Amino acid sequence: MISIKHFDELSTSELYRIIHLREKVFVVEQKCYYLDADNNDQESWHLMLIEDNTLAAYLRILPPGLTYKYPSIGRVVVEPNFREQSLGRKIMEDAIRFLNDKFPETSIKIGAQVYLNDFYISLGFKNIGEKYLEDGIPHIDMLYSLHEIM
């Protein structure tokens, strides 16, 4: 089951599950020590995919003007026990549809981890810059033009 909620609509239990999954993957698994609580969650929508009463996949959708001029998708994560089931693709496609409905005349900008470049290209994103390091992990900025592709 997929749900998209604005931060103010999240229950404390949902927020805890989100933080737990993000820390489990980004901080512990990827050994990336950064401040996850970046004050962007409060302005964002949170897409959660629940399978077997577990937060199996998650991402956040940031409005235009918060981190980029365009709306953005970030913190895309799949629970390790649910990988290889195309859940990352599913939540990204749902987020793109959500943004197409909410902001139909714009684009989506992401800062993607380089190792996922082909995945994002397969969804319709295009590289728009040079590689850079963010929190010690190689990233690249990418853009998805809603009005051109959908």
N, C-alpha and C positions, 0 to 999 in steps of 0.2 A: 504494500500500500504506500502510495506517495502522498505526501502533504507538503504544502508550501505555506509557511506562516511568517508574518512579520515578527521581529524580535519581541514586541510587546504582547504577542499572542502565545508565545512559547510558555509551557508550564516549566516549573523548576526541574521536574524530572526530565523533560525533553532537553532543556539546556544542559543539564548534567551529562546526558548521553552524548550530546554533540561535543562538549568539551572533552569528555573521556575518549571518544573516537579520534578527534583531532590530535590530542596529545599522544595517544597510543601509536598513531602512524607517523605524524610529522616530527614529533620530538623524540620518541623512543626508537621506533623502527628506522627512521631516516637519520637519526642522530643529529637533528637540526635544532640547536638551542636558540630560540627566539621568543619574543613576547607575543603569544597567540592572542591575548586580550588587547587588541589594537584600537579599540574604540570605534570600529567600523560595524561590529555586529548589531549595535543598537539601531542603526539606520537601514539595516539590510533585511531581506527575506531569507528564510532558511528552508531549503528543500531537503526533506528526509524521506528515505525509502526504508520502510520497516518490513522485515521478513522474519517470520518465526519469533516475533516479539523482540527482535534485535534491530538496532540501527545498523542496517547493512551497507548503506551508502548515504552520503551527505554532500551538500555544497551550499555555499551562500551566494546570494544575488545582491550585488551592490548597485544602488541607484546612480544615475549619471551625476557627475560632479563630486562624488565622494572620494574616489581615488583617481579616477580618470574623467575626462570630459564625457565619455560614453558610459553606459551601464557596463557592469563587469560581473564575471563569475569567478569565484575563488574558493579556496579551501576544499577542492574536489577530492573526496576520499572514499575508498571502499574498505570496509572491514575485512581484514585478511582472510577470515573463514568464508567469505562470500565472493572472493575474486574468481576470475575466469568464468563469470556468468554474464558478462556484458552489462553489469549494473552501472559502471561508469558512463557508458554510452547512453544508457536509458536516462539517467538523471541529467546528463548534459542536453540531450534532446528535449527533455521536459523543461529545462531552464531556458533553452533557446525559444521554445514555444511561448513560455510565460513572458519573456522579454519582447517577443514579437507582438504579443497582445497588448502589453503595457506601454511599450515605446516603439511602435511600428515604423517610424521614419528615422531610425538611428542605426548604429552598429554596436557590436559588443567588443570590448577590448579585454584581453586577458594577459597576464604575465605567466606563461606556462613553463614548467620544468622542461628542459630541453629533451630529456629522454622520452617525453610524451608528445613531442612535436608531430610525429606521424599520426598519432591518435587524433589530435586536434585538427590536423589538415583533413583527415577523413570525415570530420564533422563540418567542414566548410571554412575553417579559419585559415588565414594567410599570415605568414611571417611579415612583420613590418619594421623590424629593426635588427640590430646586432645582438649577439648573445651577451649576457651580463651575469654577474654573480649576485644572488640575493640570499643572504643568510648562509653563504658558503655553497649554495647549489646553483648550477648553471640554469639560467632562465632565458626566455626570449619573448618579446611582446608579439601578440597576434591579434588580428582583427577579423571579425565576422560581420559582413554587411547584410543586415536583415532584409533591406529593401531590394538588394540585388540577387539574393540567393533564395529567399523563401517566397 
